[in-house]
Amino acid sequence: MTKKEEAVGQREVQLNRDEMRRYGRHLIMPEVGLEGQKKLKASSVLLVGAGGLGSPLALYLAAAGVGRIGIVDFDVVDQSNLQRQVLHGTESIGKSKLQSATERIFSINPFVKVEPYETQLTSANALEILRNYDVVADGTDNFPTRYLVNDACVLLHKPNVYGSIFRFEGQVSVFDADRGPCYRCLYSEPPPPGLVPSCAEGGVLGVLPGIIGTLQASETVKLLLGIGEPLIGRLVLFDALKTEFRELKLRKNPDCPICGTHPTIRELIDYEAFCGITPHLPTNEHATREISVEELKLRMDQHADIFILDVREPHEYLIANLGGYLIPLNDLPNRVNELDSSKEFVVHCASGVRSARAVSFLADMGFKKVKNLVGGINAWAEKIDTSLASY
C-alpha cells in the first residue's frame, strides 16, 4: 500500500457516536485527539502468543481501539495459566486460547476485529502472517520463536515490541532494524539448551507479565500514533522484588547477520536447529532411559528395588512428593557421590524436563540403570494419585 493509499484509508475511517463516547478520554488529549483515535482504528497489531504477556497486550490494545488485532496461538487454557494470564477465566479452562481471547476482546470492545491464527508460528508461515500488520508484539516464552519473530520483522521492515519475563524480572524493548538494533544485535547467539529454565520450571510472579505486557502495549500505541520516544535502542529491565527499573542503551551491531552492513541471513532459517533444539527421537537409547508413571506404579507394587531421585527444589518437595531422595538438579554434580551407581534409579521433577537433564548427567557419570519419569510428578498426580497436588 502506498502512502497516498494509506492516507486515503485513514480519511475513510470514522468513529460513530458510541466510539466517540468510548474513547472520550483519548479524544481530549491533544497527543491523541480525533485524528489519533482514527489512526488507532485504522491500525493493526499482531500478538504472538495469548499467554502471560499477550493477555495485557490484548486487553489494553482492544480497549484503546486498535482496529484489527491478530493473535497467533495454538494452546488451550490450563488451570495453571490463570495465575497470570488474565485474558482467560475459570470458565475458559479446556478452551483454545484463541477462542477465549476472542470472546474476551469482543466483550471489552465490539468495534475491534480479531483475526485468529490457531497454528504454530514457523519459518514456513511467519512472513505470510506478519506482513499484513503494522506492528508485531512478541509475547513468546522460547528462544526459537523470538529469533523467528525478530528475523521476520527485519525482513518485512516491521517494528517488533519485545517483552520477556522470568520469576521476578522482566525486559521490554522495541526492535526496529530500520531505525535501530534488532534482537540479534542484543543476543547474537541463543543460550545453550537447558541453561535458561522456562517459566514452567522456574516460575513467574503472577503480576509481572501484567507490568511488562502493559509496557509493551504502551510502546505499541506510541508507535501506532507516532508520538513520544519509543524504546528503540533501549532495553528496560524491571526487578519486581526491588521495584526497580533500569535502562540499558543498545547499539546496532554492524556485523549483525540479518540487519548489519553485510547481512548473511536473507530468508528464514530452522530456528530450533539454530537454538540447538533437536526433536525427540524414539531411539533405543531414549526408550531405555524413560519410564511412564504407569510402569513405575507397577514396579512399585511389585516391591522392586528402585531408588527414586527427586531433582526439584526443596520448596517444590513440600508441595507434593513421592518420598524420593531429594537432590536439586543444580546440586547434583556436587552431591553425586551420595548415590550408589549400582542401584536402579528413577529420576523425576515436576514435568520431566529437569529430570531428563539429570538422567543424561548420571549416564555420563557411569550410572547404567537410570530412567527419567515421563511427565514427572504432575503426570503421577494426574494418572496415578489424584490426591497429590500438581503445579
N, C-alpha and C positions, 0 to 999 in steps of 0.2 A: 504494500500500500504506500503510495507517495504521500509526502507531507500535505499536498493540496487535498488529496482524497481524505486523509486523516482529519484535516481541519474541517472539511465539509461534514464528515461523520460526526464530529463533536458538535457542530452547529445544529445538527438534526436532533441531538439528544435533548430532551426536555424533561422537566420534573413536573409531575402532576401535583395537585393540591395536597394529597396525603404525604407525598415525598417532601414537599416544601415544609410541612409541619414536622415530619420525622427528622429532617436534617437541620432544623432551625438553629441549633447551637453551632453548627458549622457555617451556616449562611451569614451569621452576624460577625464572623471572624474575617477580617479583610484578607488574611492569608489564604483563606479558602473561598468564601463567598459563593455566589451563584455559579460563576464560571468554573470554580474549582470543584464544586459538587457535580457539575455536569462532566467534568473530566473524570472524576471517580466513577460515575455511572458508565462512561464510555470505555473504562479501563478493564483490563483482565489480569488476573493473577493465578498462577498455578502453584498449588500447595503439594509438595512431595511428602506425603505422609499425613495421616489423620490421627496421630497419637498425641503424645505429650505436648510437643511444640505446635503441631498442627491444630490442636484444639483452640488455644487463644488466638492463633492466626485466623482461623476460620470465623470464630465468634466476632472478633473486632473488625475484620475486613468486611464481613457481612453487615454488621451494624453501621459501619462507616459509609456503606453504599457503593462498594466496588461492584460494578455491574455484572461481571462474569468471573466466577471462581471455579477453577478446575481443581480436582483432587485426585491424586494417584495413591491408591492403597488397595491391597488385596487381603487384608487381615480381617478377623472377626473380633468383636468386642468380648473380652475376657474379664472376669471379675477382678483380676489383679490390675487391670487398666484403670479402674475407677478412682484409684487413689490420686491420680494426677491428670487423667485425660478427661477434662471436664466437658468436652463436647458430647460425651456419652453418659447415659444414666443407667440405673439398675435394670430398667425395663429393656435396655438395648443389649443385654448380655446374650450372646449367641447370634446376634445380627451381624451382617457385614458392617464394617466401619463406614463404608461409603453410604449405605442406606441410613445408618444412624446419623451421620454427619449431614446428609441432605435434608433429612427431616428436621434436624435441629436448626440448620441455617434458614430453612423456609419459615420456621416458627419465629425466628428473630426478624427476618426481613423478606417478605414475599416478593419484593421487587428485584431480588438478586437471582441470577441464573446460575445454577450449579451444573457443572459438567463432570461426571464421574468417570474415572478410568480404573476399573477393577482389574488391575494387572500389575505385574512386577515391572518396574522401570528397568529396561535393558538397553544395551547398545543397539539393538535392532529397532526399538520403538521410540527412544528418547527424543531424537531430533524431530520426529513427526509430531509428538505430543507437545514438546516445549515451544515449537516455532510459532504457535498461534497465540502466545501470551506475552503481555508487556513486561511482566516481572515474574521471576521464579523464586519461591520461598522454600528453602531446604529445611525440612523438619525430620530428616532421617537420622538413624542411630547406628549406621555402619559405614565403614570406610569405602568399600567398593562403590556404593551409591553416591557418596559425597564426591568422589573423584569423577564419577559418571556425570552427575549434575553439573559440576564445575566445567568439565570439558565440553559438554553440550551447550552450556550457556556461552562459553568463549566462542565456540564455532558459530553460534547463532547471534552473537553480539547482544546477549540478554544480561541484565543485572541479576545477580544471584544473592538473595538475602539469606545469609548463613546463620545458623544457630546450633549450638551443641550443649548438652548437659551431662553431668555425672556427679552423683552424690550431692554435694553442696555447692558445686561450682558450675558456671556456665560461661559461654562465649557467644559474642554477636559481632558480625561484620557485614559489609556489603562488598562483594567481589564483582567488579565491573572492569573487565580487561580493556575496554575502550578508554577508560578514564583512570585506571589504577591497577593494582595487583590482582591476581586471581588466587584461588585456594592453593594451587600448586606452588605459587610464589612463597606462601607461608609454610606449607607442608609438602616439600618436594617428593618425599617418599612416605609411604604408609608405615606405621609401626609393625614389627614382626607379629604374625598371627598369634593371638592369645595373650599378648603382652598387656593390652589395654582391655580390662574387663568391660562387658556390656552393663547397661543399667539393670538387666535381669540378674546379673551376677553380683554387681557391686551396690545396687540400689540407687535411688534418687529421692531427694526431698520432694514431697508432693507439690509444694507451691513453686519450686524452682522453674519448671517448664512454663508456668504462668508468667513469671517475671521475664524470662528470656524470650518466650514466644510473643509477649506483648511488645517487647522492644523490637522484635522482628516486624511486627505489624506496624509499629510506628515508623520504622525505616521504609517499609513498603509504601505507606501512604505518602510519606515525603517524596519518594521517588515518583510516584504517580502524579502528584501535584506540582513537582518541580520546585519545592520550597526547602528552606533550611540547608543544613550541611549533612548529607548522608555519610554513613560510616565507610566511605571509600578510602582505602589506605589507612584505616584504623581498625584495631581489634579491641573490643571492650571485654574485659574479664570481670566476672562478678563472683564474689565469695559470700554466700548466704550466712555462714557462721559469723563472719565479721561485719556483715552488711557493708561490704567494701567494693567499690568499683575502681578498676584500674584501666588505663588505656595505653595500648602499645601502637606506635607508628609502624606501618607496613610500607615496604617499598617494592616496586615492581622488579622482578628478577629478570635481567636482560637475557639470562640463559634458560629461562623457563621453557620447558619443551613444548608448551602449547600457546603461550602468549608472549614469549620472548622475541628477541630480534630475529632469530633464525629458528622458528618452530619446527619440531620434528614430528609432532602429533598433528595430523591433518584430518583424522577421522577417529571415531570412537573405537576403543580397543576392548579387550577382555579384561574387565576390571577386577574380577575375582582372582584371575591369574596374576594380575599386577599387584594385588594385595596379598598374594601368597596363599590364597584360599583355594583348596582343591576339593572337588566334590567327593562325598563319601563313597568309596567303592566297596562293594561286598566281597572283599578278598578273604581268603582263608585266614590271613593274619588278623584282619579286623574281627572276623567271626570268632576266632579263638580268644579274643580279648574283650568280648562283650557277653553280658548275661542279662536276660529280661527279669523283670520283677517276679513273673510267674515261675520262672526257673529257680530263682533264688528262694522263693517261698517253698517250693517243692523240696529243694535241697535242705532247707532248714527244718522242714517237717520230718525229713529223714535223718535228722540229727547229724548231718555231715559236718566234718571238722573244717569249718570255714572261718577265716579271720576277716571280719568286716571293718574296713578302714574308712572313716569319715573325714573328708578333707575340707569341710566347711569351716567357718569361723565359730568361735565359742558362742557368740550371741545367737547364731543360727541353730546351734545344737539345742539351745534352750527352747526354741520354737517347736521343734519336733526332732526325734532321733530314733534310730533303730538299735540303740545300745552299743554302737560300734566304738572302736578306738579312735579318738579324735586327734588328728594332726592336721592343722590348716595347711593348705597347699603351699603357701609361701614358706612355711616352716619345714616342709618335708625334706629338702636337701640337708638341713642341719640335724634332722632327727631320724633319718632313715636307719641309723644303727639301732633304733629301738625295735625294729621289725625283724622277724625271723624269715629269711628268704625261702626257707624250705616249706613254709606253710602255703595253703591255698588262700588267695586273697580275693575279696570282692570290694572294690573301691566305689564310694558314692559321694555325690554332693547334692545340690538341690535339683539340678536338671540333667546332669551328665556331662557338662562341658568341662568344668574344672577337674572332675574325676578322670576324664579321658586324658587330660594332660598329665595327671598323676600316674596313670597306668603306663603311659609312654615313658615317663621318667623312671619308674620302677623297672620296667622291662629293660631299659638301657643300663640299669644298675645290676642286672643279672637275675631279677626275680622271674622265675619261669611260669609260675601258676598265679597269674593276676588278671582279673577281669573288671571291666567297667560296668556298673549298673545302669542300663539304658533308661533314661528318663529320671534317674535319681530318686530322691525321697519323695518328690512330688508325684512321680508315677506310682510309687508304693502307696501313697496316701489315696490316690485315685482308684487304683485297681485292687489293692490288697487289704489295706486297713483304712477305711474311710473315717475312722475316729481321729486319725492323725491330721494335724494342720498342714495345709500346703500354702506356699507363698511365692 
